[in-house]
Amino acid sequence: MSAAKLDRLDGIIRGRIEEGVYSGCVFVVARDGEVVRQRAFGHLDRRSEARPTQIDSLFDVMSVTKSVATASSTMKLVEEGTL
């Protein structure tokens, strides 16, 4: 896994936060059972910078839907060979 691609992912997430798409994000990328990148960006509350996200930040249940839908869609695209 290239550092350049992982850096690109960081940039995409930072850009979406700056655009106001979401206030914060925490992600982990693993390959062959090894964590290759783990990051936290933004804040837990759009209205306040007092609560920055942390690697162990907890999100409300609504955020789980986004993760499940994104992971499922990504796995399907990988299965089809389009990603």
PDB file of N, CA, C and O in Angstrom:
ATOM      1  N   MET A   1       0.858  -1.167   0.000  1.00  0.00           N
ATOM      2  CA  MET A   1       0.000   0.000   0.000  1.00  0.00           C
ATOM      3  C   MET A   1       0.901   1.226   0.000  1.00  0.00           C
ATOM      4  O   MET A   1       1.781   1.367   0.849  1.00  0.00           O
ATOM      5  N   SER A   2       0.673   2.093  -0.946  1.00  0.00           N
ATOM      6  CA  SER A   2       1.576   3.241  -1.085  1.00  0.00           C
ATOM      7  C   SER A   2       1.215   4.382  -0.132  1.00  0.00           C
ATOM      8  O   SER A   2       0.046   4.669   0.126  1.00  0.00           O
ATOM      9  N   ALA A   3       2.254   5.008   0.369  1.00  0.00           N
ATOM     10  CA  ALA A   3       2.067   6.170   1.244  1.00  0.00           C
ATOM     11  C   ALA A   3       1.361   7.292   0.492  1.00  0.00           C
ATOM     12  O   ALA A   3       0.580   8.039   1.080  1.00  0.00           O
ATOM     13  N   ALA A   4       1.631   7.412  -0.802  1.00  0.00           N
ATOM     14  CA  ALA A   4       1.004   8.471  -1.603  1.00  0.00           C
ATOM     15  C   ALA A   4      -0.511   8.296  -1.651  1.00  0.00           C
ATOM     16  O   ALA A   4      -1.252   9.273  -1.546  1.00  0.00           O
ATOM     17  N   LYS A   5      -0.969   7.066  -1.807  1.00  0.00           N
ATOM     18  CA  LYS A   5      -2.420   6.826  -1.830  1.00  0.00           C
ATOM     19  C   LYS A   5      -3.045   7.088  -0.473  1.00  0.00           C
ATOM     20  O   LYS A   5      -4.146   7.630  -0.386  1.00  0.00           O
ATOM     21  N   LEU A   6      -2.352   6.709   0.576  1.00  0.00           N
ATOM     22  CA  LEU A   6      -2.864   6.977   1.917  1.00  0.00           C
ATOM     23  C   LEU A   6      -2.881   8.482   2.190  1.00  0.00           C
ATOM     24  O   LEU A   6      -3.811   8.987   2.818  1.00  0.00           O
ATOM     25  N   ASP A   7      -1.869   9.190   1.727  1.00  0.00           N
ATOM     26  CA  ASP A   7      -1.840  10.650   1.876  1.00  0.00           C
ATOM     27  C   ASP A   7      -2.991  11.285   1.093  1.00  0.00           C
ATOM     28  O   ASP A   7      -3.587  12.268   1.534  1.00  0.00           O
ATOM     29  N   ARG A   8      -3.294  10.716  -0.065  1.00  0.00           N
ATOM     30  CA  ARG A   8      -4.413  11.228  -0.873  1.00  0.00           C
ATOM     31  C   ARG A   8      -5.727  11.072  -0.108  1.00  0.00           C
ATOM     32  O   ARG A   8      -6.573  11.966  -0.118  1.00  0.00           O
ATOM     33  N   LEU A   9      -5.887   9.925   0.555  1.00  0.00           N
ATOM     34  CA  LEU A   9      -7.084   9.700   1.373  1.00  0.00           C
ATOM     35  C   LEU A   9      -7.187  10.757   2.464  1.00  0.00           C
ATOM     36  O   LEU A   9      -8.262  11.312   2.694  1.00  0.00           O
ATOM     37  N   ASP A  10      -6.082  11.034   3.131  1.00  0.00           N
ATOM     38  CA  ASP A  10      -6.073  12.094   4.151  1.00  0.00           C
ATOM     39  C   ASP A  10      -6.546  13.416   3.559  1.00  0.00           C
ATOM     40  O   ASP A  10      -7.356  14.122   4.160  1.00  0.00           O
ATOM     41  N   GLY A  11      -6.035  13.746   2.374  1.00  0.00           N
ATOM     42  CA  GLY A  11      -6.401  15.001   1.717  1.00  0.00           C
ATOM     43  C   GLY A  11      -7.868  15.069   1.348  1.00  0.00           C
ATOM     44  O   GLY A  11      -8.504  16.114   1.488  1.00  0.00           O
ATOM     45  N   ILE A  12      -8.406  13.955   0.877  1.00  0.00           N
ATOM     46  CA  ILE A  12      -9.833  13.909   0.528  1.00  0.00           C
ATOM     47  C   ILE A  12     -10.677  14.158   1.768  1.00  0.00           C
ATOM     48  O   ILE A  12     -11.631  14.935   1.730  1.00  0.00           O
ATOM     49  N   ILE A  13     -10.331  13.505   2.857  1.00  0.00           N
ATOM     50  CA  ILE A  13     -11.103  13.670   4.099  1.00  0.00           C
ATOM     51  C   ILE A  13     -10.993  15.106   4.606  1.00  0.00           C
ATOM     52  O   ILE A  13     -11.999  15.716   4.969  1.00  0.00           O
ATOM     53  N   ARG A  14      -9.787  15.641   4.631  1.00  0.00           N
ATOM     54  CA  ARG A  14      -9.626  17.039   5.069  1.00  0.00           C
ATOM     55  C   ARG A  14     -10.458  17.987   4.200  1.00  0.00           C
ATOM     56  O   ARG A  14     -11.085  18.921   4.702  1.00  0.00           O
ATOM     57  N   GLY A  15     -10.452  17.731   2.892  1.00  0.00           N
ATOM     58  CA  GLY A  15     -11.222  18.575   1.978  1.00  0.00           C
ATOM     59  C   GLY A  15     -12.708  18.533   2.260  1.00  0.00           C
ATOM     60  O   GLY A  15     -13.375  19.567   2.235  1.00  0.00           O
ATOM     61  N   ARG A  16     -13.238  17.341   2.531  1.00  0.00           N
ATOM     62  CA  ARG A  16     -14.680  17.215   2.806  1.00  0.00           C
ATOM     63  C   ARG A  16     -15.043  17.917   4.114  1.00  0.00           C
ATOM     64  O   ARG A  16     -16.116  18.507   4.234  1.00  0.00           O
ATOM     65  N   ILE A  17     -14.142  17.846   5.086  1.00  0.00           N
ATOM     66  CA  ILE A  17     -14.394  18.544   6.351  1.00  0.00           C
ATOM     67  C   ILE A  17     -14.401  20.052   6.107  1.00  0.00           C
ATOM     68  O   ILE A  17     -15.272  20.761   6.612  1.00  0.00           O
ATOM     69  N   GLU A  18     -13.431  20.541   5.334  1.00  0.00           N
ATOM     70  CA  GLU A  18     -13.374  21.984   5.024  1.00  0.00           C
ATOM     71  C   GLU A  18     -14.603  22.429   4.240  1.00  0.00           C
ATOM     72  O   GLU A  18     -15.063  23.559   4.402  1.00  0.00           O
ATOM     73  N   GLU A  19     -15.143  21.546   3.384  1.00  0.00           N
ATOM     74  CA  GLU A  19     -16.350  21.864   2.607  1.00  0.00           C
ATOM     75  C   GLU A  19     -17.612  21.799   3.463  1.00  0.00           C
ATOM     76  O   GLU A  19     -18.678  22.237   3.029  1.00  0.00           O
ATOM     77  N   GLY A  20     -17.503  21.260   4.664  1.00  0.00           N
ATOM     78  CA  GLY A  20     -18.659  21.159   5.541  1.00  0.00           C
ATOM     79  C   GLY A  20     -19.516  19.929   5.294  1.00  0.00           C
ATOM     80  O   GLY A  20     -20.642  19.851   5.786  1.00  0.00           O
ATOM     81  N   VAL A  21     -18.998  18.966   4.536  1.00  0.00           N
ATOM     82  CA  VAL A  21     -19.752  17.737   4.277  1.00  0.00           C
ATOM     83  C   VAL A  21     -19.975  16.989   5.587  1.00  0.00           C
ATOM     84  O   VAL A  21     -21.063  16.467   5.830  1.00  0.00           O
ATOM     85  N   TYR A  22     -18.966  16.939   6.412  1.00  0.00           N
ATOM     86  CA  TYR A  22     -19.100  16.387   7.753  1.00  0.00           C
ATOM     87  C   TYR A  22     -18.103  17.097   8.657  1.00  0.00           C
ATOM     88  O   TYR A  22     -17.150  17.721   8.189  1.00  0.00           O
ATOM     89  N   SER A  23     -18.340  16.990   9.958  1.00  0.00           N
ATOM     90  CA  SER A  23     -17.512  17.746  10.895  1.00  0.00           C
ATOM     91  C   SER A  23     -16.245  17.011  11.311  1.00  0.00           C
ATOM     92  O   SER A  23     -15.247  17.641  11.661  1.00  0.00           O
ATOM     93  N   GLY A  24     -16.281  15.691  11.274  1.00  0.00           N
ATOM     94  CA  GLY A  24     -15.122  14.927  11.694  1.00  0.00           C
ATOM     95  C   GLY A  24     -15.153  13.518  11.144  1.00  0.00           C
ATOM     96  O   GLY A  24     -16.180  13.047  10.655  1.00  0.00           O
ATOM     97  N   CYS A  25     -14.024  12.856  11.231  1.00  0.00           N
ATOM     98  CA  CYS A  25     -13.897  11.509  10.695  1.00  0.00           C
ATOM     99  C   CYS A  25     -12.775  10.782  11.419  1.00  0.00           C
ATOM    100  O   CYS A  25     -11.731  11.364  11.716  1.00  0.00           O
ATOM    101  N   VAL A  26     -13.001   9.512  11.695  1.00  0.00           N
ATOM    102  CA  VAL A  26     -11.962   8.637  12.220  1.00  0.00           C
ATOM    103  C   VAL A  26     -11.924   7.425  11.313  1.00  0.00           C
ATOM    104  O   VAL A  26     -12.972   6.858  11.002  1.00  0.00           O
ATOM    105  N   PHE A  27     -10.735   7.013  10.879  1.00  0.00           N
ATOM    106  CA  PHE A  27     -10.655   5.826  10.029  1.00  0.00           C
ATOM    107  C   PHE A  27      -9.416   4.995  10.322  1.00  0.00           C
ATOM    108  O   PHE A  27      -8.422   5.472  10.869  1.00  0.00           O
ATOM    109  N   VAL A  28      -9.524   3.726   9.932  1.00  0.00           N
ATOM    110  CA  VAL A  28      -8.412   2.790  10.038  1.00  0.00           C
ATOM    111  C   VAL A  28      -8.308   2.072   8.709  1.00  0.00           C
ATOM    112  O   VAL A  28      -9.312   1.609   8.169  1.00  0.00           O
ATOM    113  N   VAL A  29      -7.099   1.977   8.179  1.00  0.00           N
ATOM    114  CA  VAL A  29      -6.837   1.190   6.976  1.00  0.00           C
ATOM    115  C   VAL A  29      -5.935   0.042   7.398  1.00  0.00           C
ATOM    116  O   VAL A  29      -4.886   0.252   8.006  1.00  0.00           O
ATOM    117  N   ALA A  30      -6.357  -1.180   7.067  1.00  0.00           N
ATOM    118  CA  ALA A  30      -5.561  -2.361   7.408  1.00  0.00           C
ATOM    119  C   ALA A  30      -5.332  -3.191   6.155  1.00  0.00           C
ATOM    120  O   ALA A  30      -6.151  -3.214   5.236  1.00  0.00           O
ATOM    121  N   ARG A  31      -4.201  -3.865   6.147  1.00  0.00           N
ATOM    122  CA  ARG A  31      -3.885  -4.769   5.036  1.00  0.00           C
ATOM    123  C   ARG A  31      -3.237  -6.013   5.621  1.00  0.00           C
ATOM    124  O   ARG A  31      -2.272  -5.934   6.382  1.00  0.00           O
ATOM    125  N   ASP A  32      -3.778  -7.146   5.255  1.00  0.00           N
ATOM    126  CA  ASP A  32      -3.269  -8.428   5.760  1.00  0.00           C
ATOM    127  C   ASP A  32      -3.227  -8.451   7.287  1.00  0.00           C
ATOM    128  O   ASP A  32      -2.293  -8.983   7.887  1.00  0.00           O
ATOM    129  N   GLY A  33      -4.251  -7.868   7.903  1.00  0.00           N
ATOM    130  CA  GLY A  33      -4.360  -7.888   9.355  1.00  0.00           C
ATOM    131  C   GLY A  33      -3.497  -6.880  10.091  1.00  0.00           C
ATOM    132  O   GLY A  33      -3.485  -6.859  11.322  1.00  0.00           O
ATOM    133  N   GLU A  34      -2.775  -6.046   9.360  1.00  0.00           N
ATOM    134  CA  GLU A  34      -1.915  -5.036   9.977  1.00  0.00           C
ATOM    135  C   GLU A  34      -2.457  -3.644   9.703  1.00  0.00           C
ATOM    136  O   GLU A  34      -2.796  -3.321   8.564  1.00  0.00           O
ATOM    137  N   VAL A  35      -2.540  -2.826  10.729  1.00  0.00           N
ATOM    138  CA  VAL A  35      -2.975  -1.442  10.556  1.00  0.00           C
ATOM    139  C   VAL A  35      -1.860  -0.673   9.857  1.00  0.00           C
ATOM    140  O   VAL A  35      -0.723  -0.640  10.326  1.00  0.00           O
ATOM    141  N   VAL A  36      -2.204  -0.052   8.721  1.00  0.00           N
ATOM    142  CA  VAL A  36      -1.213   0.741   7.989  1.00  0.00           C
ATOM    143  C   VAL A  36      -1.446   2.239   8.145  1.00  0.00           C
ATOM    144  O   VAL A  36      -0.535   3.038   7.930  1.00  0.00           O
ATOM    145  N   ARG A  37      -2.649   2.613   8.514  1.00  0.00           N
ATOM    146  CA  ARG A  37      -2.921   4.025   8.785  1.00  0.00           C
ATOM    147  C   ARG A  37      -4.138   4.130   9.693  1.00  0.00           C
ATOM    148  O   ARG A  37      -5.125   3.414   9.530  1.00  0.00           O
ATOM    149  N   GLN A  38      -4.041   5.031  10.640  1.00  0.00           N
ATOM    150  CA  GLN A  38      -5.132   5.279  11.584  1.00  0.00           C
ATOM    151  C   GLN A  38      -5.129   6.775  11.852  1.00  0.00           C
ATOM    152  O   GLN A  38      -4.130   7.328  12.314  1.00  0.00           O
ATOM    153  N   ARG A  39      -6.240   7.425  11.563  1.00  0.00           N
ATOM    154  CA  ARG A  39      -6.280   8.883  11.673  1.00  0.00           C
ATOM    155  C   ARG A  39      -7.612   9.369  12.251  1.00  0.00           C
ATOM    156  O   ARG A  39      -8.638   8.695  12.160  1.00  0.00           O
ATOM    157  N   ALA A  40      -7.560  10.541  12.837  1.00  0.00           N
ATOM    158  CA  ALA A  40      -8.754  11.247  13.309  1.00  0.00           C
ATOM    159  C   ALA A  40      -8.664  12.677  12.790  1.00  0.00           C
ATOM    160  O   ALA A  40      -7.631  13.333  12.927  1.00  0.00           O
ATOM    161  N   PHE A  41      -9.744  13.149  12.200  1.00  0.00           N
ATOM    162  CA  PHE A  41      -9.786  14.495  11.624  1.00  0.00           C
ATOM    163  C   PHE A  41     -11.012  15.250  12.126  1.00  0.00           C
ATOM    164  O   PHE A  41     -12.040  14.644  12.428  1.00  0.00           O
ATOM    165  N   GLY A  42     -10.902  16.541  12.210  1.00  0.00           N
ATOM    166  CA  GLY A  42     -12.055  17.386  12.495  1.00  0.00           C
ATOM    167  C   GLY A  42     -12.494  17.390  13.950  1.00  0.00           C
ATOM    168  O   GLY A  42     -11.708  17.169  14.871  1.00  0.00           O
ATOM    169  N   HIS A  43     -13.788  17.654  14.114  1.00  0.00           N
ATOM    170  CA  HIS A  43     -14.370  17.822  15.447  1.00  0.00           C
ATOM    171  C   HIS A  43     -15.670  17.033  15.575  1.00  0.00           C
ATOM    172  O   HIS A  43     -16.345  16.753  14.585  1.00  0.00           O
ATOM    173  N   LEU A  44     -16.000  16.687  16.800  1.00  0.00           N
ATOM    174  CA  LEU A  44     -17.222  15.922  17.041  1.00  0.00           C
ATOM    175  C   LEU A  44     -18.474  16.768  16.872  1.00  0.00           C
ATOM    176  O   LEU A  44     -19.558  16.238  16.629  1.00  0.00           O
ATOM    177  N   ASP A  45     -18.328  18.062  16.999  1.00  0.00           N
ATOM    178  CA  ASP A  45     -19.480  18.959  16.910  1.00  0.00           C
ATOM    179  C   ASP A  45     -19.172  20.054  15.898  1.00  0.00           C
ATOM    180  O   ASP A  45     -18.176  20.765  16.026  1.00  0.00           O
ATOM    181  N   ARG A  46     -20.020  20.183  14.907  1.00  0.00           N
ATOM    182  CA  ARG A  46     -19.855  21.200  13.871  1.00  0.00           C
ATOM    183  C   ARG A  46     -19.785  22.620  14.424  1.00  0.00           C
ATOM    184  O   ARG A  46     -19.112  23.484  13.862  1.00  0.00           O
ATOM    185  N   ARG A  47     -20.475  22.845  15.510  1.00  0.00           N
ATOM    186  CA  ARG A  47     -20.586  24.198  16.055  1.00  0.00           C
ATOM    187  C   ARG A  47     -19.452  24.566  17.006  1.00  0.00           C
ATOM    188  O   ARG A  47     -19.327  25.720  17.415  1.00  0.00           O
ATOM    189  N   SER A  48     -18.622  23.575  17.358  1.00  0.00           N
ATOM    190  CA  SER A  48     -17.592  23.862  18.350  1.00  0.00           C
ATOM    191  C   SER A  48     -16.302  23.112  18.018  1.00  0.00           C
ATOM    192  O   SER A  48     -16.318  21.930  17.676  1.00  0.00           O
ATOM    193  N   GLU A  49     -15.211  23.817  18.125  1.00  0.00           N
ATOM    194  CA  GLU A  49     -13.922  23.179  17.927  1.00  0.00           C
ATOM    195  C   GLU A  49     -13.350  22.689  19.247  1.00  0.00           C
ATOM    196  O   GLU A  49     -12.195  22.270  19.318  1.00  0.00           O
ATOM    197  N   ALA A  50     -14.173  22.743  20.297  1.00  0.00           N
ATOM    198  CA  ALA A  50     -13.715  22.352  21.622  1.00  0.00           C
ATOM    199  C   ALA A  50     -13.566  20.834  21.759  1.00  0.00           C
ATOM    200  O   ALA A  50     -12.891  20.357  22.671  1.00  0.00           O
ATOM    201  N   ARG A  51     -14.193  20.080  20.859  1.00  0.00           N
ATOM    202  CA  ARG A  51     -14.154  18.621  20.963  1.00  0.00           C
ATOM    203  C   ARG A  51     -13.574  17.996  19.685  1.00  0.00           C
ATOM    204  O   ARG A  51     -14.326  17.500  18.847  1.00  0.00           O
ATOM    205  N   PRO A  52     -12.254  18.015  19.532  1.00  0.00           N
ATOM    206  CA  PRO A  52     -11.658  17.394  18.344  1.00  0.00           C
ATOM    207  C   PRO A  52     -11.841  15.877  18.385  1.00  0.00           C
ATOM    208  O   PRO A  52     -11.902  15.280  19.460  1.00  0.00           O
ATOM    209  N   THR A  53     -11.929  15.267  17.213  1.00  0.00           N
ATOM    210  CA  THR A  53     -12.041  13.814  17.172  1.00  0.00           C
ATOM    211  C   THR A  53     -10.722  13.195  17.637  1.00  0.00           C
ATOM    212  O   THR A  53      -9.650  13.772  17.459  1.00  0.00           O
ATOM    213  N   GLN A  54     -10.826  12.039  18.220  1.00  0.00           N
ATOM    214  CA  GLN A  54      -9.674  11.247  18.651  1.00  0.00           C
ATOM    215  C   GLN A  54      -9.822   9.858  18.034  1.00  0.00           C
ATOM    216  O   GLN A  54     -10.914   9.498  17.593  1.00  0.00           O
ATOM    217  N   ILE A  55      -8.766   9.085  17.994  1.00  0.00           N
ATOM    218  CA  ILE A  55      -8.821   7.739  17.433  1.00  0.00           C
ATOM    219  C   ILE A  55      -9.904   6.911  18.120  1.00  0.00           C
ATOM    220  O   ILE A  55     -10.540   6.073  17.481  1.00  0.00           O
ATOM    221  N   ASP A  56     -10.115   7.134  19.395  1.00  0.00           N
ATOM    222  CA  ASP A  56     -11.110   6.353  20.131  1.00  0.00           C
ATOM    223  C   ASP A  56     -12.448   7.085  20.307  1.00  0.00           C
ATOM    224  O   ASP A  56     -13.242   6.724  21.176  1.00  0.00           O
ATOM    225  N   SER A  57     -12.698   8.113  19.481  1.00  0.00           N
ATOM    226  CA  SER A  57     -13.966   8.850  19.570  1.00  0.00           C
ATOM    227  C   SER A  57     -15.148   7.928  19.283  1.00  0.00           C
ATOM    228  O   SER A  57     -15.078   7.053  18.419  1.00  0.00           O
ATOM    229  N   LEU A  58     -16.218   8.139  20.014  1.00  0.00           N
ATOM    230  CA  LEU A  58     -17.455   7.400  19.798  1.00  0.00           C
ATOM    231  C   LEU A  58     -18.428   8.279  19.035  1.00  0.00           C
ATOM    232  O   LEU A  58     -18.546   9.474  19.306  1.00  0.00           O
ATOM    233  N   PHE A  59     -19.120   7.685  18.086  1.00  0.00           N
ATOM    234  CA  PHE A  59     -20.085   8.406  17.271  1.00  0.00           C
ATOM    235  C   PHE A  59     -21.474   7.868  17.540  1.00  0.00           C
ATOM    236  O   PHE A  59     -21.633   6.724  17.967  1.00  0.00           O
ATOM    237  N   ASP A  60     -22.483   8.692  17.291  1.00  0.00           N
ATOM    238  CA  ASP A  60     -23.853   8.247  17.520  1.00  0.00           C
ATOM    239  C   ASP A  60     -24.245   7.178  16.493  1.00  0.00           C
ATOM    240  O   ASP A  60     -23.532   6.957  15.513  1.00  0.00           O
ATOM    241  N   VAL A  61     -25.364   6.530  16.724  1.00  0.00           N
ATOM    242  CA  VAL A  61     -25.806   5.410  15.886  1.00  0.00           C
ATOM    243  C   VAL A  61     -26.020   5.820  14.444  1.00  0.00           C
ATOM    244  O   VAL A  61     -25.816   5.004  13.545  1.00  0.00           O
ATOM    245  N   MET A  62     -26.425   7.054  14.191  1.00  0.00           N
ATOM    246  CA  MET A  62     -26.642   7.494  12.810  1.00  0.00           C
ATOM    247  C   MET A  62     -25.367   7.348  11.987  1.00  0.00           C
ATOM    248  O   MET A  62     -25.440   7.085  10.787  1.00  0.00           O
ATOM    249  N   SER A  63     -24.221   7.509  12.599  1.00  0.00           N
ATOM    250  CA  SER A  63     -22.956   7.400  11.880  1.00  0.00           C
ATOM    251  C   SER A  63     -22.652   5.963  11.469  1.00  0.00           C
ATOM    252  O   SER A  63     -21.905   5.741  10.516  1.00  0.00           O
ATOM    253  N   VAL A  64     -23.212   5.000  12.164  1.00  0.00           N
ATOM    254  CA  VAL A  64     -22.975   3.595  11.824  1.00  0.00           C
ATOM    255  C   VAL A  64     -23.544   3.283  10.445  1.00  0.00           C
ATOM    256  O   VAL A  64     -22.947   2.523   9.684  1.00  0.00           O
ATOM    257  N   THR A  65     -24.683   3.860  10.123  1.00  0.00           N
ATOM    258  CA  THR A  65     -25.297   3.616   8.816  1.00  0.00           C
ATOM    259  C   THR A  65     -24.352   4.004   7.691  1.00  0.00           C
ATOM    260  O   THR A  65     -24.224   3.275   6.707  1.00  0.00           O
ATOM    261  N   LYS A  66     -23.692   5.139   7.827  1.00  0.00           N
ATOM    262  CA  LYS A  66     -22.755   5.592   6.799  1.00  0.00           C
ATOM    263  C   LYS A  66     -21.610   4.597   6.634  1.00  0.00           C
ATOM    264  O   LYS A  66     -21.225   4.262   5.514  1.00  0.00           O
ATOM    265  N   SER A  67     -21.081   4.136   7.735  1.00  0.00           N
ATOM    266  CA  SER A  67     -19.959   3.193   7.687  1.00  0.00           C
ATOM    267  C   SER A  67     -20.351   1.877   7.045  1.00  0.00           C
ATOM    268  O   SER A  67     -19.626   1.358   6.197  1.00  0.00           O
ATOM    269  N   VAL A  68     -21.481   1.337   7.438  1.00  0.00           N
ATOM    270  CA  VAL A  68     -21.938   0.053   6.893  1.00  0.00           C
ATOM    271  C   VAL A  68     -22.232   0.181   5.403  1.00  0.00           C
ATOM    272  O   VAL A  68     -21.839  -0.682   4.619  1.00  0.00           O
ATOM    273  N   ALA A  69     -22.910   1.235   5.012  1.00  0.00           N
ATOM    274  CA  ALA A  69     -23.233   1.431   3.596  1.00  0.00           C
ATOM    275  C   ALA A  69     -21.970   1.621   2.764  1.00  0.00           C
ATOM    276  O   ALA A  69     -21.857   1.061   1.674  1.00  0.00           O
ATOM    277  N   THR A  70     -21.027   2.399   3.265  1.00  0.00           N
ATOM    278  CA  THR A  70     -19.786   2.640   2.533  1.00  0.00           C
ATOM    279  C   THR A  70     -18.952   1.365   2.432  1.00  0.00           C
ATOM    280  O   THR A  70     -18.438   1.041   1.362  1.00  0.00           O
ATOM    281  N   ALA A  71     -18.817   0.650   3.533  1.00  0.00           N
ATOM    282  CA  ALA A  71     -18.026  -0.585   3.522  1.00  0.00           C
ATOM    283  C   ALA A  71     -18.646  -1.619   2.586  1.00  0.00           C
ATOM    284  O   ALA A  71     -17.934  -2.262   1.814  1.00  0.00           O
ATOM    285  N   SER A  72     -19.947  -1.780   2.648  1.00  0.00           N
ATOM    286  CA  SER A  72     -20.632  -2.751   1.790  1.00  0.00           C
ATOM    287  C   SER A  72     -20.484  -2.387   0.315  1.00  0.00           C
ATOM    288  O   SER A  72     -20.208  -3.251  -0.518  1.00  0.00           O
ATOM    289  N   SER A  73     -20.664  -1.135   0.001  1.00  0.00           N
ATOM    290  CA  SER A  73     -20.521  -0.679  -1.388  1.00  0.00           C
ATOM    291  C   SER A  73     -19.096  -0.868  -1.886  1.00  0.00           C
ATOM    292  O   SER A  73     -18.877  -1.296  -3.019  1.00  0.00           O
ATOM    293  N   THR A  74     -18.141  -0.551  -1.043  1.00  0.00           N
ATOM    294  CA  THR A  74     -16.737  -0.701  -1.416  1.00  0.00           C
ATOM    295  C   THR A  74     -16.395  -2.169  -1.661  1.00  0.00           C
ATOM    296  O   THR A  74     -15.729  -2.498  -2.642  1.00  0.00           O
ATOM    297  N   MET A  75     -16.846  -3.043  -0.776  1.00  0.00           N
ATOM    298  CA  MET A  75     -16.575  -4.471  -0.955  1.00  0.00           C
ATOM    299  C   MET A  75     -17.183  -4.994  -2.250  1.00  0.00           C
ATOM    300  O   MET A  75     -16.575  -5.816  -2.934  1.00  0.00           O
ATOM    301  N   LYS A  76     -18.376  -4.524  -2.588  1.00  0.00           N
ATOM    302  CA  LYS A  76     -19.031  -4.940  -3.832  1.00  0.00           C
ATOM    303  C   LYS A  76     -18.215  -4.480  -5.043  1.00  0.00           C
ATOM    304  O   LYS A  76     -18.031  -5.244  -5.990  1.00  0.00           O
ATOM    305  N   LEU A  77     -17.731  -3.254  -5.018  1.00  0.00           N
ATOM    306  CA  LEU A  77     -16.921  -2.742  -6.132  1.00  0.00           C
ATOM    307  C   LEU A  77     -15.611  -3.515  -6.265  1.00  0.00           C
ATOM    308  O   LEU A  77     -15.158  -3.783  -7.377  1.00  0.00           O
ATOM    309  N   VAL A  78     -15.008  -3.868  -5.146  1.00  0.00           N
ATOM    310  CA  VAL A  78     -13.780  -4.669  -5.180  1.00  0.00           C
ATOM    311  C   VAL A  78     -14.077  -6.044  -5.759  1.00  0.00           C
ATOM    312  O   VAL A  78     -13.319  -6.560  -6.581  1.00  0.00           O
ATOM    313  N   GLU A  79     -15.177  -6.627  -5.329  1.00  0.00           N
ATOM    314  CA  GLU A  79     -15.591  -7.937  -5.840  1.00  0.00           C
ATOM    315  C   GLU A  79     -15.797  -7.924  -7.354  1.00  0.00           C
ATOM    316  O   GLU A  79     -15.459  -8.887  -8.042  1.00  0.00           O
ATOM    317  N   GLU A  80     -16.352  -6.827  -7.864  1.00  0.00           N
ATOM    318  CA  GLU A  80     -16.601  -6.689  -9.297  1.00  0.00           C
ATOM    319  C   GLU A  80     -15.342  -6.302 -10.080  1.00  0.00           C
ATOM    320  O   GLU A  80     -15.338  -6.323 -11.311  1.00  0.00           O
ATOM    321  N   GLY A  81     -14.291  -5.954  -9.367  1.00  0.00           N
ATOM    322  CA  GLY A  81     -13.042  -5.574 -10.005  1.00  0.00           C
ATOM    323  C   GLY A  81     -13.009  -4.153 -10.510  1.00  0.00           C
ATOM    324  O   GLY A  81     -12.133  -3.796 -11.298  1.00  0.00           O
ATOM    325  N   THR A  82     -13.951  -3.329 -10.071  1.00  0.00           N
ATOM    326  CA  THR A  82     -13.991  -1.931 -10.511  1.00  0.00           C
ATOM    327  C   THR A  82     -13.263  -0.992  -9.557  1.00  0.00           C
ATOM    328  O   THR A  82     -13.076   0.185  -9.868  1.00  0.00           O
ATOM    329  N   LEU A  83     -12.860  -1.492  -8.421  1.00  0.00           N
ATOM    330  CA  LEU A  83     -12.125  -0.671  -7.442  1.00  0.00           C
ATOM    331  C   LEU A  83     -10.944  -1.456  -6.927  1.00  0.00           C
ATOM    332  O   LEU A  83     -10.187  -0.959  -6.094  1.00  0.00           O
TER     333      LEU A  83
END
